[in-house]
Amino acid sequence: MRPDTPNQNERSTALYEAILRLNNLDECMQFFEDLCAVTELRTLEQRYAVAGCLLEGKVYSEIRRETGASSATVSRVNRMLNYGNGSVAASVRENLARRAPDSEDA
């Protein structure tokens, strides 16, 4: 959803448009390493990992042990999966599906 205010709209979409222009994983990683503090990146990565664990049906204690996330973070991600717009859940499900054949070969 785009904001209604023209200045806010311009500021908000410029970042996402820049991300869409990135060509590969290395460019994406470099972009976010330049843009974000290490702690911000680790937080985003951790939330994404927590989402994967939740979608795999793991329990909070197991997720906390595997990811190092606090129970508040696990709860926050769970809320996002249940009440968010579904884009992160769809992305995580796609990643899990891509990983599935690899784990069967092991």
N, CA, C and O of each residue as an XYZ file, in Angstrom:
424
protein
N       0.852     -1.166      0.000
C       0.000      0.000      0.000
C       0.905      1.238      0.000
O       1.807      1.359      0.829
N       0.654      2.138     -0.925
C       1.450      3.351     -1.031
C       0.847      4.462     -0.182
O      -0.373      4.625     -0.144
N       1.692      5.221      0.495
C       1.193      6.358      1.279
C       0.556      7.399      0.375
O       0.891      7.492     -0.806
N      -0.373      8.192      0.934
C      -1.096      9.201      0.161
C      -0.298     10.479     -0.046
O      -0.477     11.152     -1.061
N       0.562     10.823      0.872
C       1.311     12.064      0.791
C       2.382     11.945     -0.293
O       3.178     11.007     -0.263
N       2.420     12.887     -1.263
C       3.395     12.776     -2.353
C       4.839     12.657     -1.880
O       5.563     11.800     -2.385
N       5.290     13.475     -0.936
C       6.676     13.394     -0.462
C       6.952     12.056      0.202
O       7.997     11.446     -0.022
N       6.012     11.603      1.017
C       6.173     10.312      1.686
C       6.181      9.194      0.648
O       6.969      8.254      0.751
N       5.312      9.292     -0.343
C       5.242      8.288     -1.397
C       6.569      8.209     -2.143
O       7.068      7.114     -2.399
N       7.139      9.344     -2.491
C       8.401      9.390     -3.205
C       9.518      8.765     -2.367
O      10.308      7.972     -2.878
N       9.584      9.117     -1.100
C      10.615      8.561     -0.216
C      10.419      7.070     -0.028
O      11.391      6.315     -0.034
N       9.209      6.642      0.134
C       8.941      5.238      0.428
C       9.214      4.333     -0.754
O       9.769      3.250     -0.575
N       8.844      4.739     -1.951
C       8.992      3.844     -3.088
C      10.404      3.840     -3.654
O      10.798      2.858     -4.283
N      11.171      4.883     -3.457
C      12.523      4.950     -4.023
C      13.390      3.784     -3.536
O      14.108      3.175     -4.329
N      13.330      3.479     -2.271
C      14.118      2.373     -1.725
C      13.717      1.050     -2.363
O      14.575      0.274     -2.783
N      12.433      0.796     -2.436
C      11.954     -0.478     -2.964
C      12.245     -0.609     -4.455
O      12.543     -1.699     -4.945
N      12.156      0.500     -5.166
C      12.497      0.487     -6.587
C      13.987      0.198     -6.770
O      14.369     -0.517     -7.696
N      14.822      0.744     -5.900
C      16.259      0.473     -5.964
C      16.532     -1.007     -5.698
O      17.375     -1.610     -6.362
N      15.833     -1.587     -4.745
C      16.007     -3.010     -4.436
C      15.617     -3.868     -5.641
O      16.292     -4.847     -5.956
N      14.542     -3.500     -6.301
C      14.094     -4.265     -7.466
C      15.092     -4.217     -8.623
O      15.102     -5.114     -9.467
N      15.920     -3.192     -8.670
C      16.916     -3.064     -9.738
C      18.192     -3.865     -9.475
O      19.042     -3.969    -10.359
N      18.338     -4.425     -8.292
C      19.532     -5.224     -7.990
C      19.518     -6.484     -8.847
O      18.463     -7.068     -9.095
N      20.703     -6.894     -9.295
C      20.786     -7.967    -10.286
C      21.018     -9.362     -9.732
O      20.669    -10.349    -10.380
N      21.604     -9.460     -8.537
C      21.919    -10.792     -8.025
C      22.079    -10.747     -6.511
O      21.996     -9.687     -5.890
N      22.308    -11.907     -5.939
C      22.419    -12.035     -4.483
C      23.566    -11.199     -3.928
O      23.407    -10.532     -2.906
N      24.719    -11.230     -4.589
C      25.861    -10.454     -4.095
C      25.545     -8.960     -4.053
O      25.843     -8.290     -3.064
N      24.945     -8.437     -5.117
C      24.562     -7.017     -5.136
C      23.582     -6.702     -4.019
O      23.681     -5.661     -3.370
N      22.643     -7.598     -3.800
C      21.639     -7.402     -2.760
C      22.285     -7.371     -1.380
O      21.978     -6.504     -0.561
N      23.179     -8.322     -1.129
C      23.853     -8.367      0.170
C      24.696     -7.118      0.387
O      24.690     -6.546      1.477
N      25.423     -6.692     -0.644
C      26.248     -5.494     -0.526
C      25.393     -4.253     -0.286
O      25.747     -3.392      0.518
N      24.273     -4.170     -0.984
C      23.360     -3.043     -0.825
C      22.883     -2.936      0.622
O      22.938     -1.866      1.227
N      22.413     -4.063      1.169
C      21.897     -4.035      2.535
C      23.003     -3.866      3.567
O      22.773     -3.272      4.621
N      24.194     -4.376      3.286
C      25.323     -4.151      4.196
C      25.688     -2.672      4.251
O      26.066     -2.162      5.306
N      25.576     -1.984      3.116
C      25.828     -0.541      3.093
C      24.706      0.236      3.777
O      24.956      1.217      4.477
N      23.480     -0.207      3.571
C      22.306      0.533      4.047
C      22.036      0.352      5.539
O      21.632      1.295      6.219
N      22.255     -0.845      6.040
C      21.850     -1.183      7.411
C      23.049     -1.413      8.323
O      24.135     -1.783      7.879
N      22.819     -1.185      9.590
C      23.799     -1.572     10.601
C      23.786     -3.100     10.714
O      22.785     -3.739     10.390
N      24.870     -3.667     11.161
C      24.975     -5.127     11.304
C      23.831     -5.652     12.172
O      23.234     -6.681     11.858
N      23.529     -4.952     13.250
C      22.461     -5.413     14.145
C      21.096     -5.390     13.455
O      20.256     -6.254     13.709
N      20.877     -4.401     12.582
C      19.604     -4.343     11.847
C      19.485     -5.523     10.888
O      18.427     -6.145     10.790
N      20.571     -5.827     10.184
C      20.554     -6.973      9.269
C      20.328     -8.279     10.012
O      19.534     -9.116      9.582
N      21.027     -8.453     11.125
C      20.881     -9.692     11.896
C      19.450     -9.826     12.425
O      18.910    -10.931     12.478
N      18.844     -8.721     12.810
C      17.460     -8.749     13.279
C      16.520     -9.197     12.174
O      15.653    -10.041     12.402
N      16.681     -8.641     10.983
C      15.849     -9.042      9.849
C      16.064    -10.509      9.499
O      15.105    -11.247      9.274
N      17.332    -10.929      9.454
C      17.651    -12.325      9.147
C      17.066    -13.267     10.193
O      16.552    -14.335      9.864
N      17.151    -12.858     11.458
C      16.617    -13.685     12.541
C      15.103    -13.811     12.421
O      14.559    -14.903     12.581
N      14.427    -12.717     12.144
C      12.965    -12.776     12.001
C      12.564    -13.685     10.854
O      11.599    -14.441     10.959
N      13.310    -13.608      9.754
C      13.015    -14.470      8.612
C      13.219    -15.944      8.985
O      12.423    -16.800      8.602
N      14.284    -16.230      9.729
C      14.541    -17.599     10.187
C      13.439    -18.067     11.138
O      12.996    -19.213     11.061
N      13.005    -17.193     12.023
C      11.917    -17.526     12.947
C      10.646    -17.844     12.161
O       9.936    -18.797     12.479
N      10.365    -17.046     11.142
C       9.179    -17.300     10.310
C       9.260    -18.691      9.690
O       8.263    -19.413      9.651
N      10.426    -19.066      9.213
C      10.597    -20.402      8.644
C      10.333    -21.494      9.662
O       9.657    -22.480      9.371
N      10.867    -21.311     10.846
C      10.648    -22.299     11.911
C       9.165    -22.416     12.263
O       8.647    -23.520     12.431
N       8.496    -21.286     12.372
C       7.067    -21.305     12.698
C       6.265    -22.010     11.610
O       5.363    -22.795     11.903
N       6.597    -21.725     10.359
C       5.875    -22.356      9.255
C       6.184    -23.844      9.141
O       5.405    -24.595      8.554
N       7.308    -24.273      9.693
C       7.637    -25.697      9.750
C       6.954    -26.384     10.929
O       7.042    -27.603     11.073
N       6.273    -25.605     11.772
C       5.538    -26.167     12.889
C       6.347    -26.367     14.155
O       5.919    -27.081     15.062
N       7.505    -25.748     14.224
C       8.336    -25.886     15.419
C       7.731    -25.097     16.579
O       7.024    -24.112     16.368
N       8.014    -25.534     17.794
C       7.498    -24.876     18.992
C       8.456    -23.758     19.416
O       9.625    -23.742     19.031
N       7.933    -22.829     20.213
C       8.694    -21.646     20.608
C      10.053    -21.982     21.216
O      11.055    -21.355     20.870
N      10.098    -22.951     22.104
C      11.373    -23.272     22.773
C      12.413    -23.764     21.767
O      13.592    -23.427     21.873
N      11.983    -24.547     20.808
C      12.887    -25.039     19.774
C      13.364    -23.885     18.881
O      14.538    -23.822     18.517
N      12.460    -22.989     18.537
C      12.798    -21.829     17.708
C      13.789    -20.926     18.426
O      14.759    -20.454     17.833
N      13.536    -20.694     19.701
C      14.444    -19.850     20.483
C      15.834    -20.466     20.536
O      16.838    -19.764     20.413
N      15.888    -21.771     20.720
C      17.169    -22.469     20.790
C      17.903    -22.409     19.435
O      19.112    -22.176     19.396
N      17.181    -22.617     18.340
C      17.793    -22.645     17.004
C      18.214    -21.262     16.503
O      19.247    -21.121     15.849
N      17.413    -20.249     16.812
C      17.650    -18.924     16.225
C      18.257    -17.919     17.190
O      18.824    -16.913     16.764
N      18.143    -18.181     18.484
C      18.596    -17.216     19.482
C      17.617    -16.080     19.690
O      17.921    -15.125     20.405
N      16.450    -16.167     19.079
C      15.440    -15.118     19.198
C      14.769    -15.174     20.570
O      14.628    -16.240     21.169
N      14.368    -14.026     21.040
C      13.629    -13.970     22.300
C      12.201    -14.456     22.064
O      11.736    -14.529     20.926
N      11.519    -14.784     23.154
C      10.117    -15.201     23.017
C       9.270    -14.052     22.471
O       8.289    -14.291     21.768
N       9.637    -12.809     22.786
C       8.910    -11.647     22.249
C       9.060    -11.575     20.735
O       8.099    -11.268     20.031
N      10.256    -11.856     20.230
C      10.475    -11.839     18.781
C       9.701    -12.959     18.103
O       9.083    -12.748     17.060
N       9.732    -14.143     18.690
C       8.985    -15.269     18.127
C       7.498    -14.928     18.088
O       6.823    -15.196     17.094
N       6.997    -14.346     19.152
C       5.594    -13.953     19.214
C       5.269    -12.880     18.177
O       4.229    -12.942     17.520
N       6.148    -11.908     18.032
C       5.947    -10.823     17.051
C       5.892    -11.391     15.638
O       5.035    -11.003     14.843
N       6.804    -12.307     15.323
C       6.820    -12.911     13.985
C       5.576    -13.769     13.786
O       5.002    -13.779     12.697
N       5.163    -14.475     14.803
C       3.955    -15.280     14.709
C       2.737    -14.408     14.406
O       1.896    -14.770     13.584
N       2.648    -13.260     15.074
C       1.557    -12.306     14.810
C       1.599    -11.824     13.367
O       0.567    -11.728     12.703
N       2.809    -11.520     12.887
C       2.964    -11.061     11.516
C       2.499    -12.134     10.533
O       1.828    -11.828      9.548
N       2.854    -13.380     10.800
C       2.441    -14.462      9.909
C       0.928    -14.641      9.912
O       0.328    -14.949      8.882
N       0.322    -14.446     11.068
C      -1.125    -14.644     11.181
C      -1.953    -13.450     10.742
O      -3.066    -13.620     10.244
N      -1.431    -12.252     10.918
C      -2.237    -11.057     10.667
C      -1.619    -10.080      9.669
O      -2.210     -9.041      9.374
N      -0.442    -10.402      9.150
C       0.215     -9.528      8.181
C      -0.396     -9.690      6.800
O      -1.436    -10.330      6.639
N       0.258     -9.107      5.808
C      -0.301     -9.171      4.452
C       0.055    -10.450      3.707
O      -0.423    -10.660      2.592
N       0.877    -11.304      4.293
C       1.160    -12.612      3.719
C       2.391    -12.691      2.833
O       2.748    -13.778      2.377
N       3.047    -11.570      2.578
C       4.180    -11.588      1.652
C       5.391    -12.309      2.235
O       6.071    -13.041      1.515
N       5.670    -12.121      3.503
C       6.810    -12.817      4.117
C       6.516    -14.312      4.189
O       7.381    -15.132      3.883
N       5.323    -14.659      4.583
C       4.950    -16.072      4.661
C       5.096    -16.747      3.300
O       5.601    -17.867      3.219
N       4.666    -16.086      2.240
C       4.783    -16.644      0.890
C       6.248    -16.831      0.505
O       6.613    -17.849     -0.081
N       7.078    -15.857      0.830
C       8.502    -15.938      0.521
C       9.165    -17.074      1.285
O       9.944    -17.839      0.715
N       8.861    -17.183      2.563
C       9.452    -18.241      3.385
C       8.993    -19.610      2.886
O       9.794    -20.541      2.801
N       7.718    -19.734      2.560
C       7.208    -21.021      2.048
C       7.928    -21.412      0.751
O       8.258    -22.579      0.540
N       8.163    -20.426     -0.104
C       8.879    -20.702     -1.354
C      10.304    -21.174     -1.055
O      10.782    -22.127     -1.670
N      10.979    -20.516     -0.119
C      12.330    -20.942      0.259
C      12.331    -22.337      0.853
O      13.214    -23.139      0.551
N      11.354    -22.636      1.692
C      11.263    -23.973      2.286
C      11.026    -25.032      1.208
O      11.598    -26.120      1.269
N      10.193    -24.715      0.234
C       9.913    -25.661     -0.851
C      11.158    -25.893     -1.703
O      11.405    -27.014     -2.148
N      11.936    -24.849     -1.930
C      13.170    -24.992     -2.713
C      14.208    -25.812     -1.960
O      14.994    -26.540     -2.567
N      14.206    -25.694     -0.655
C      15.165    -26.422      0.195
C      14.794    -27.884      0.346
O      15.671    -28.725      0.542
N      13.515    -28.201      0.260
C      13.023    -29.546      0.538
C      13.728    -30.635     -0.267
O      14.130    -31.639      0.320
N      13.899    -30.488     -1.589
C      14.590    -31.561     -2.330
C      16.034    -31.760     -1.866
O      16.532    -32.886     -1.870
N      16.709    -30.686     -1.468
C      18.084    -30.816     -0.976
C      18.147    -31.655      0.276
O      19.040    -32.488      0.427
N      17.196    -31.440      1.184
C      17.214    -32.167      2.455
C      16.872    -33.650      2.245
O      17.292    -34.495      3.035
N      16.111    -33.973      1.184
C      15.772    -35.359      0.916
C      16.961    -36.122      0.378
O      17.064    -37.333      0.573
N      17.880    -35.412     -0.313
C      19.059    -36.064     -0.874
C      20.090    -36.393      0.197
O      20.938    -37.262     -0.011
N      20.032    -35.718      1.333
C      21.040    -35.899      2.385
C      20.900    -37.214      3.091
O      21.675    -37.511      4.001
